[in-house]
Amino acid sequence: MDIINLDKCAMLFIQENLRFETITPLMVFITHLGDNGRIWYILILILIINKQTRLTGKFAALSLALCAGIGEILKYIVLRPRPFIEISDLVTLTTQPASYSFPSLHTTCGFSIAFIAFYLESGKWRYALLFFAALMAISRPYVGVHYVGDVLAGFILAFIGSYFVVKFFRLNKNK
């Protein structure tokens, strides 16, 4: 079985075995929080306004711009259709995005900020941010708008991009 078919099987498995009426409204709500990136802009603004987290906010903004920019470019290189287009039995639980599927920008954006907070901060709130990014990522295949592979790619892109931002800008700061 190839990766593409495995991804399709995973989507049907999620639909048939992991969707529960009790958590579906929460998952739909969480997935919509990432729409248009507003939640991430607000979070960055909060980080920048707070003197103690200002540097983290600046790095988070750089990471978000880099990772989301690369993710958007990848969407138009890979041109992967959304799962609801390719899997006739898949039922989406939310509005169907018109853009391409790979990678998940909801995942990329959430983790690009969460990883920056994790690299630069020591407070317990950074765990909550990682948890929220993970919930955002999980919500995408749950509602049927992204393959699991799209989410994994978004996670990896955010990890590499945020690591690069921290290492590159810390290196240049020390010069």
N, C-alpha and C positions, 0 to 999 in steps of 0.2 A: 504494500500500500504506500503510495507516495504522500508527500507532505500536504499537497492540495486536498486530496481525498480524506486524509486524516483530519484536516481542518474542517471539512464539510461534515464528517461524522461527529466531530466534537460539538458542532453547532446543534445538530439534531439530538445528541445526547443531553446537552444542556436544556434544550427545549422540553424533552420528554422526561428528564429525571431531576433536574435541578431548579426548575421554576416552581415557586410556591406562591399561592394567592396572598399569603400573609406578608411576604416581603416584596412582591412585585411593585406596589405603589412606591415603596422606598427606593427601589432600584431605578425606577423611572424618574423619580425626583432627583436622585443623585446624578444620573446620566445627563439630565437637563441642566444641572448646575454648571456643567462644563461647556454648554453651548455658547458659541461666540466668544469664549475666553473671558467673559466678564468676571467670573469668580477669581480667576488668576490675577487679573489686573487689580481687583480690589485687595486681594491678599498682598500683592507687591506694594501697593500704596500704603497699606497698614504697616508693613515691614519698614518701608522708607520713612514714614512719619515718626515712628518710634526710634528715638536716638540710639537705643541699645541694639536695635536690629537693622539699622540703616545700611550698613555694609552688606548684610545678608540680602536685604531688599534690592540693592543695586546689582549684586551678583545674580540674584534670582531673575531680575529683569533681563540681564544679558543671557542667562541660560535659556529662559523662555524664548527670547527672540531667536537665538541660535538654533535651538532644538525644533521649535515650531517652523522656522524657515526651512530647515533641512527636511523636516517631515512633509511640508507642503510640496517641496520640489520632488521628493520621493513619490508622492501620490501621482504626479504627472509623468514620472519615469516608468513606474511599475504598472499603472493603470489597472489595478485589480478591482473588479466589480464588487459591490457590496454582497454579503451572503444572501440577502433576501432576493437578489436578482438571479443568483445561480442555484439556489436551493428552493425548489417549488413548494416543498412541505414546510418551510420555515415561516413561522408567524412572528412578525415584529410587534413589539409592545409599545412602540413610540413612532413618531413621524420618521419617515424614511429619508435620510440625507441623500442629496443628489451628487455629492462628491465621490471620489474613489475611496477605497477601503484601506489601503496599505500605505503607511502605518496608521494606527489610531492616534489622532492628535489629542483627543481627550486624555489618553494615557500619557502621551509624550509631555504635554503641558503640565499635568499634575505632578508627574515624577521629576520633571526638570526643576521645579521649585522645591519639592520635598527633598530631593537629594542635596540641593544647595543648603537648605536648612540643616540637614543632617550632617553635612561636611563642616559647616561653620558655627553651628550653635550647640550648646550643651543642655539646654532646657528640655524638659519632658514634652513640651508642646510639639517638638519635632517628630516624636513618635505618632502623635495624633495626626500630623500632616501626612506622614507616610501612610498611615492607616486610611486616611481620606483618599489619597491618591490611589491606593490599592482598591478601595471600594469603587472609585470612578472607573478604574480599569476593568474590574469584574463586571460592572454594570453594562459595559458595551456589548460583549457577547451575550450576556443575559437578556438584554432587550432585543437582540437579533440584528444589530447594525454593524458589528465587526466580528471578524474571525478571531479565534484565540491567537493565531499567529500574528495578526495585526497588532494586538495588544502586547504580545511579547516583543515585537519589533519596536513599538513605541517605548516600552520599558528600557530596552537596550539602548535605543537612541538617546533617551533622557539620561541614562547612566553615563554614557560616554560623553555626551555634550556637557553635562553639568560638571563632570570630573575635569574636562578640558578647561572650562571656564575658571574653575577654582585654581587649577594648577597654572594656567597661563597668566591669569591676572595676579595671582599671588607672586609668581616668579617676577613679573614685570614691576610689581610694587616694591620688591626688595632691591631693585637695581638703582 
